Every structure is written in structure tokens, then in C-alpha cells.
Amino acid sequence: MRRRDLAGMLLTPQVLAALQQAHEAAGNRDEAQLSYFDAAMAAEVEALAAQILPSDGTAGAKEAGVIFFIDRALATFDREQRPAYREGMAMVQGRRKEMFPASASVAALNQVDGEKLMRAIEKTEFFETLRAHTLMGFLGHPSHGGNRNAAGWKLIGFEDRHAFTPPFGWYDDPRNGERE
């Protein structure tokens, strides 16, 4: 069997349609793709993550889709953190109600009140877990759910390339090592 014949058998219209659907699903990150959080909890966690990495003239946690990384982490490789999020969010909601009794949710707090709430929880284990997940989602590979449009990479100047060439310098000169 020739390679061309094999390729023709593998790339049937059904296979190509399935590949296209998978590609579109991977690029379409919306509420329907949340695996662990419901929409309300996702909005609350996203509001907290946006306080950790705000959008101050550059993309922040919200624009980078960090919530999708956190959701995927809790649904897959970091399942053991689920209790930390359940208990941590209950603690955050309690503090919010205590500090801002008229507020409806963390996501509804204004910037100043959101910062006050973050200062009130910043010494907790939950905050550390959320901060770590936020940074991982912001700087990790986009295929893991966050870093939408490589926002984190653009901020730090990282270029995702398959191969890097060394910078030109004395060690690249083939004459180095030769003594005259």
C-alpha cells in the first residue's frame, strides 16, 4: 500500500469534519465549556482572579481566560484542590457579606471594595491556591485552557517557537578557538 492511498483512507470527509469540529471547540471558550464550575461560581472566581491580575492597560486574568484554566484544573489534574475551592469560596462569601452586607456577589463589587476583600483574604491558604492557579493560567500554554491569545506570553515577551536560534556573539564565530 502506498502512502497516498493510506492518506486517502485516513482523511475521509467524516474524519476531516471531526477534526474541524474539535479545532473549533478548542478555540471556542465560553460558559458551555466549563467542566467543574457553574456559571455563577465561575463569575465569582473570575472576579477574584481579576483582582490578582487586573487589566490595567494590558490584558489581565479575565482577558486571558484564566477561569477556563482553573476550571479545567479542578476537573482534571488538580482535583484534590476542589475542597480548597469549596471551603475557600464559602469563606470569601462570608467575608464579603460581613464587610459589604448590601453586596450581592464578589463579581458585583466595585474595584475598591474588591481590593479590600482581597486584602482581607490574602493571608489564607485559599488565596495562595487561587493565586498559583491564576498565574499558571495566565502564563501556561494556551492549550491548557488559559492564556487566551497568548496574552500572558505577550506581556512578558515570550515567543512560542519550535526552534530558537542562538543570539549572535563571540561563541558563534567559527574562528573562536583558533589562535593566530
PyMOL commands that set and color helices and strands:
alter all, ss='L'
color gray80, all
select helices_A, chain A and resi 3-10+13-27+31-33+39-52+66-75+79-99+111-121+125-139+142-144+148-156+170-172
alter helices_A, ss='H'
color red, helices_A
deselect
rebuild
show_as cartoon
